[in-house]
Amino acid sequence: MRSTPECSTASGGVSPACGRLYGVGTGPGDPELLTLKAARVLAEADVVAWFAKAGNQSNARRVISAHLREGQPELALYYPVTTELHRHSEGYRSAIAEFYADSAERLAVELAAGRSVAVLSEGDPLFFGSWMHLHVRLKDRFQVEVIPGVTGMAGGWSSAGVPICQGDDVLTILPGTLDENALVDRLTRCEAAVIMKVGRNLPHIRTALERVGLLERAVYVERATMAGEHIMKLIDRDDRPAPYFSIVLVPGWAECAHPVTLDAQVTS
C-alpha cells in the first residue's frame, strides 16, 4: 500500500510542487567519465541517494564525491543481508522486493515534500541497475528523469583496447549466472559477447567458452577504468572467484586480424 500522498493533478499530470526524481548513471568507475549533465544534476539535487551493502561504502558515491555540496543531504539505501538465500528462492525474492518497496517509499517522502532526489547508479541506470526497481515503482507518481551513464562493459573494452563488434556482428550480453549449457547455447549464436556477473561463476564460464572454441579470444577485465584495473587473457587467469567489478569480453569482427595481444595493456 502506498503511504505517500500522490502528486497527480486533476488533469492527470504531476504537480510541480513535488520534487523531481533523477536516476543518475555514474559511469564505469573513473570519476572523469561522469557526464556533464550528471555532474550538474548532482550539484543541484536537494538529496542524493545511493545503494550499498550493509557496512560497505558506495562505489557510486566515491565516483561522484567531488560534485557534492558540503552538507548536502544524503540517503543511504542498504541492501538486506541475503547471503544465506538462493537468488531464486522465495525468501530472497520476498526480502529484496520488500527492500525496493521500502526504498521507493523513502524517496517518495522526500519527493512529496518538494525536494529533488538524485539516485546514483553505477554504469547506466537502465542496464542491470538497482535504479530500475525504483523507476518502475515511482515513474507514474512523480516526475522522473534518467541521466545515461557510460556502461562498465564500454569501460572494459575501451581499457583493453579491444574492438568488440563491427558490421553485421551480433553482440550478446550474458549473465555468468546462467548454467554452462545455457551459456554454450547463447555463445554459439553470436559473433561477440560480454559476460557479466563473473564472481564464483568463472570456472563454468571458462568451460563454456572452451566448448565453443572461444576461450583463446576471451579477455578478462577487472575494475575497468578504476584503481586496481587488471586486464589479461582469460585463459591465463586462474579460477579464484572474480571481484564484483569483473567482466569477460569475447570480441567479434572476424575480418579484423586481432589475435588478442594485451601485453601493452595489462595493468594492475
C-alpha positions in Angstrom: 0.0 0.0 0.0 1.3 3.5 -0.8 1.9 5.6 2.3 2.7 8.8 0.5 0.2 11.3 -1.0 0.0 11.2 -4.8 1.4 14.2 -6.7 -1.0 13.9 -9.6 -3.2 16.9 -10.7 -6.8 16.9 -11.7 -5.8 16.8 -15.3 -3.7 13.7 -14.8 -0.3 15.4 -14.7 2.2 15.7 -11.9 2.1 18.6 -9.6 5.1 20.9 -9.9 5.1 21.3 -6.2 6.5 17.8 -5.9 10.2 17.2 -6.3 11.8 15.7 -9.4 13.4 12.2 -9.2 16.7 11.5 -11.2 18.3 8.2 -11.9 21.9 9.2 -12.4 24.4 7.0 -14.2 27.8 7.3 -12.6 29.8 5.5 -15.3 32.2 2.6 -15.0 34.3 3.9 -12.1 36.6 6.7 -13.3 35.3 10.0 -12.0 36.3 11.8 -15.2 33.9 9.6 -17.1 30.9 11.1 -15.3 28.8 13.1 -17.8 28.5 16.9 -17.6 24.7 16.6 -17.1 25.1 14.1 -14.3 27.6 16.4 -12.5 25.2 19.4 -12.8 22.2 17.4 -11.5 24.1 16.0 -8.6 25.4 19.5 -7.6 21.8 20.9 -7.7 19.9 18.0 -6.1 18.3 18.5 -2.7 19.0 14.9 -1.7 21.5 12.3 -3.1 20.6 8.7 -2.6 22.8 5.7 -3.1 22.8 1.9 -2.7 25.4 -0.1 -0.8 25.8 -3.4 1.0 25.3 -3.1 4.8 28.6 -2.0 6.3 30.2 -1.1 3.0 30.9 2.2 1.2 29.1 3.0 -2.0 31.4 2.9 -5.1 29.0 5.1 -7.0 29.3 7.7 -4.2 33.1 7.5 -4.4 32.9 8.3 -8.1 30.8 11.4 -7.7 32.0 12.7 -4.3 33.8 15.8 -5.8 30.4 17.0 -7.1 28.5 17.0 -3.8 28.0 20.2 -1.8 29.2 20.5 1.7 26.4 19.3 4.0 24.2 18.1 1.1 21.6 15.7 2.5 22.2 12.0 1.6 20.0 8.9 1.8 21.7 5.5 2.2 19.8 2.5 0.8 21.4 -0.6 2.4 20.6 -3.9 0.8 19.3 -6.6 3.1 21.7 -9.4 4.1 20.6 -12.4 1.9 23.8 -14.4 1.6 22.2 -17.5 3.1 19.4 -17.4 0.5 19.5 -18.7 -3.1 18.7 -15.9 -5.6 15.8 -17.8 -7.0 14.3 -18.7 -3.6 11.0 -17.3 -2.4 12.8 -15.9 0.7 15.3 -14.0 -1.4 12.7 -12.6 -3.8 10.5 -11.5 -0.9 13.3 -9.8 1.0 14.6 -7.9 -2.0 11.1 -6.9 -3.2 10.4 -5.6 0.3 13.7 -3.7 0.3 12.9 -2.0 -3.0 9.4 -1.1 -2.0 10.6 0.4 1.3 13.3 2.3 -0.6 10.8 3.7 -3.0 8.6 5.0 -0.2 11.6 6.6 1.5 12.2 8.5 -1.8 8.5 9.3 -2.2 8.5 11.1 1.2 11.3 13.4 0.0 9.6 14.0 -3.4 6.2 14.7 -1.9 7.8 17.3 0.3 9.0 19.1 -2.8 12.6 18.0 -2.7 14.5 16.8 -5.8 16.3 13.4 -5.3 19.2 12.1 -7.4 19.7 8.3 -7.1 23.2 7.1 -8.0 23.5 4.1 -10.3 26.8 2.5 -11.4 27.2 2.4 -15.1 23.9 3.2 -16.8 20.7 3.3 -14.6 18.6 1.2 -17.0 21.2 -1.5 -17.6 21.3 -4.2 -14.8 20.9 -1.5 -12.2 19.1 -1.3 -8.9 17.6 2.0 -10.0 15.2 0.1 -12.3 13.3 -1.2 -9.3 12.7 2.3 -8.1 12.0 3.6 -11.6 9.0 1.2 -12.2 7.6 2.0 -8.7 7.8 5.8 -8.9 7.6 6.8 -12.6 3.8 7.1 -12.6 3.7 9.1 -9.3 6.4 11.7 -9.8 8.4 13.5 -12.5 11.3 11.2 -13.3 14.4 11.7 -15.5 17.1 9.2 -16.3 20.7 10.5 -16.9 22.5 8.0 -19.0 26.0 6.8 -18.0 28.9 5.0 -19.6 28.4 1.3 -19.0 31.0 -0.9 -17.3 31.4 -3.0 -20.4 32.2 0.1 -22.5 34.8 1.0 -19.9 36.1 -2.6 -20.1 36.6 -2.9 -23.9 38.0 0.7 -24.0 40.6 0.0 -21.3 41.5 -3.3 -23.0 41.7 -1.6 -26.4 39.6 -4.5 -27.9 37.2 -3.8 -30.8 34.1 -5.6 -29.7 31.9 -5.8 -32.8 31.5 -4.4 -36.3 29.3 -4.6 -39.3 26.7 -7.4 -39.0 28.2 -8.9 -35.8 25.6 -9.9 -33.2 26.7 -8.9 -29.7 25.2 -10.9 -26.9 25.3 -9.8 -23.2 25.1 -12.7 -20.9 25.0 -13.1 -17.1 27.5 -15.6 -15.9 24.9 -17.0 -13.5 23.4 -18.9 -16.4 24.4 -22.6 -16.3 27.1 -24.0 -18.5 24.8 -25.4 -21.2 22.8 -22.2 -21.4 26.0 -20.2 -21.9 27.1 -22.6 -24.6 23.8 -22.3 -26.4 23.9 -18.5 -26.4 27.6 -18.3 -27.4 27.0 -20.4 -30.5 24.5 -17.8 -31.8 26.6 -14.6 -31.7 29.8 -13.2 -33.0 30.7 -11.2 -29.9 29.8 -11.5 -26.2 30.1 -9.7 -22.9 29.7 -12.0 -19.9 28.8 -10.2 -16.6 28.3 -11.4 -13.1 31.5 -13.4 -13.2 32.3 -13.9 -9.5 32.2 -17.6 -8.5 30.9 -18.5 -11.9 34.3 -18.2 -13.6 35.0 -21.9 -13.8 31.9 -22.8 -15.8 32.2 -19.6 -17.9 35.7 -20.8 -18.9 34.5 -24.3 -19.7 31.6 -23.0 -21.8 33.9 -20.8 -23.8 36.3 -23.7 -24.3 33.5 -25.9 -25.5 32.6 -23.4 -28.3 36.2 -22.7 -29.2 36.2 -19.1 -27.9 38.5 -19.4 -24.9 41.6 -18.2 -26.8 39.7 -15.0 -27.8 38.3 -14.2 -24.4 39.6 -11.3 -22.3 39.2 -10.9 -18.6 38.8 -7.3 -17.3 38.7 -6.4 -13.6 37.9 -3.0 -12.2 37.9 -1.3 -15.6 38.9 2.4 -15.5 39.4 2.3 -11.7 42.4 2.0 -9.5 43.5 -1.6 -9.4 42.4 -2.2 -13.0 43.6 -5.6 -14.3 43.3 -6.9 -17.9 44.5 -10.3 -19.2 43.6 -13.2 -21.4 41.0 -15.3 -19.7 43.0 -18.5 -20.5 45.8 -17.1 -18.3 43.5 -16.4 -15.3 43.0 -18.9 -12.5 39.6 -20.0 -11.2 39.6 -17.9 -8.0 36.3 -16.0 -7.6 36.4 -12.7 -9.5 35.8 -9.4 -7.8 32.4 -7.7 -8.2 33.7 -5.3 -11.0 34.8 -8.0 -13.4 33.6 -9.0 -16.9 34.7 -11.3 -19.7 34.8 -9.9 -23.3 34.7 -12.1 -26.4 35.5 -9.8 -29.3 33.9 -10.3 -32.7 34.8 -8.6 -36.0 36.2 -11.7 -37.7 37.6 -9.7 -40.6 40.0 -7.9 -38.3 43.3 -9.7 -37.7 43.1 -9.1 -34.0 44.6 -12.0 -32.1 44.2 -10.8 -28.6 47.5 -9.1 -27.8 47.2 -7.4 -24.5 50.9 -7.2 -23.4 50.9 -3.4 -23.7 47.6 -3.1 -21.8 47.9 -5.4 -18.9 47.7 -3.4 -15.8 47.4 -4.0 -12.1 
